[in-house]
Each structure stands twice: as C-alpha cells, then as structure tokens.
Amino acid sequence: MTTDDMTGFLTDEQLDALRRGYDRDVMLRAAVGNVAMHYAGIAPLMDFFRSEIYDPDKMDPQHRQRCLLAILATKHHPLTLSVHVYWSLAEGLSLRDVYQVLLVAAAYAGIDAFATSAFTLKVQTLPLLKRLIDEGGDAIATPNVVRALVAAFA
C-alpha cells in the first residue's frame, strides 16, 4: 500500500459528504463521555483538555488529529484508531495525510504498528465510511458514524 493507493478509496465528493454530516460538538461530547465512563473523577482533567486541546482557537484540529493518529497507530487499539481516522477526515485531513502519518509512525514504532494501522484503515475503516457515505442522509451524521464504527469493532 503506497501513498498513491490512498487517493482512490474516497473521492473528494465523498469526503465532502462525510464532512457535511460531521458535528464537532457531538464528536467531542461522545469522546469525553467515553473517557469519563472509564475513569471516575476525570471530569476536571477532561475540562482542561477540552479547553486546551479541543478548542480550535488554541490548537488547530488538523494538527491535533495528526498527533493523535501517530500516537494511536502505535497502541494497537483498532476501534480508537478507526474513530480518529474518521475524526481526522471530518476535520479536513486528506487520506494522503492520514496514510503519511501512519507511515511515519510505523517507521519509528515498528512494522507491527504499520500492519495493524494499515489493516484498520484499508480493510475496516475506509470501506465502512464509504458504505455510510453511499447510504447518505442520516447515515453520515456523527452519532451514526460513531455507532457504526463501534459496532464494526465489537
């Protein structure tokens, strides 16, 4: 799989449709809620992160997502990586951007990190996103995309 291979998975029109269905506030609430249910008493820390990391006036969302993709590519948690691939695309990263970040992470974290992240991207995440985009309508609304990703990795 090369950088050039990534450009054919989703067209610009499909990415635009995915982005039209995206709601940053809904995505952030879902992410915060997911973390909060696993860690009691984390609300003050999550409020801090929300204000410092997830405020687009303080940190560019594309920059944040590149950092998160690189980290998550090394963690071997396909669902979390898949959700952040969606989040990254919705925030405006291209498939080429996503792939290049995963490639850099693999160069430093090892081939197993690349194998896991490439499989997650190519075989699991992108076909699901493409199917949802093709369905259109409510299928590409943020809550429905997140639910579909969670179901795919259950």
N, C-alpha and C positions, 0 to 999 in steps of 0.2 A: 504494500500500500504506500503510495507516494503522495506528496502534497498535491500533485495534479489530479490524482484519483479522487480527492475530496470534493473537487468542484462540481462533480456530476451528481452527487447524492440529492441535493435540494437546489432547485433553481432560485434565482433572485426573487421571482414572483412568489414561490412557495415560502421563502424566508420572510418576505414582506407580509404574507398572510399570517404566518406564525407570530410575527411582531405585532400585528394589529390585534391579535387575540390576547396579547400579554398585558398583565396589570402588575406593575412593580409593587404596589402596596399589598396586593393579595399574596404575591410571591414571598414578600418579606414576612408577612404575618404567618404564613404557612411554615417558613423556615424557623422563625422564632418559636412558634408553637411546638414544632417537632423537637427542638433542642430542649425547651422548657419541660416537656413531659418526661425527659430522661434524667434531668438534673434538678433536684429540689433546691430552691433558694437561688436560682441563677438569674432571676429577673433583673437585679441591678446591673449585673455584668452584661446581660443582653441589651439593656437600655443604653449602656455605654457603647457597645459595639454598633448598635443601630445608629447612634448619633455620630460615631467617628468613621465607621467603615461603610455603612449603607446609606449615608446621606450623600447624594450625588454632588452636592456643593462642596463637600470635603474630600471625597475620593471618587474619581471617575469610575463609573460602574464597569466599563470595559477593562480598566486596569485591575480592579478588584477581581473580576472574573478570570483574567489571565493568571493572576497569582493563585487563586483557588483551584483552577484546573491543574496547574503544575503540582500543587500540594496533593490534591486528591488522586492524581494519576499514580502516586506512589503508595497510596493507602489500601488498595485492593478492596474497595467498597463500591461495587458497580452501581448500585442504586444512587448513592450520593454523587458519584461522578456523572451519571446519566442526568440527574436533576440539574447539575451545574452546567452540563453541556447545553441543555435546554435554556437555562437562565442566561448563559453566555450568548447563545444565538439570539435570544429575545432582547438582550441588551445591545445588540448590534455587531457582535463579532461575526466574522465570516467562518465558514467551515475550514477554510485555509488557516485562519488564525487559530482555531481550536486544535486542528491537527498539528500545527507547528509547535504549539505549547506542549502538547502531549509528547511530541518527538524530542523536544529539549529535555523534558522531564525524564524520558527514557534514557537519554544519553548519560544522565547523571545518576539515575536511580536503578538502572539495570533493565535488561531485556524483558524480564518478567513483568515489570511495570508497564512497558510498552505493549506487550502481548495482551495483558488484561485490559488496558485502556483502549487499545485499538479494537479489540473484540467488542468491548462495551459500546464503543462509538459506532463501528461499522455494522455489526450484526444485531445489536439490541436497540440502541437509542435512535439512530437515524431512520431505520425502517418504521419504527413506531411513530416518530414525529411525522414522517412522510404520510403514513396512513391517516393520522389525525388531521393533517393539513388537507388531504384529499377529501376527507369527510366534510371539512369546513364547518361553518356555523359555530355552535356551542362546543364542538369537539376541540377547538383550539383555544378556548377560554382557559386561562391559567389554572383554575382549580381542576378542570377536567384533564388537562395535560399532566398535572402532578399526580392525580389519581391513577391515570393510565400508566405512568411510569412506575408508581408504587406497585400496582397490580402486576406489571410485567416482571418485576423482580421478586415477587412474593414466593 
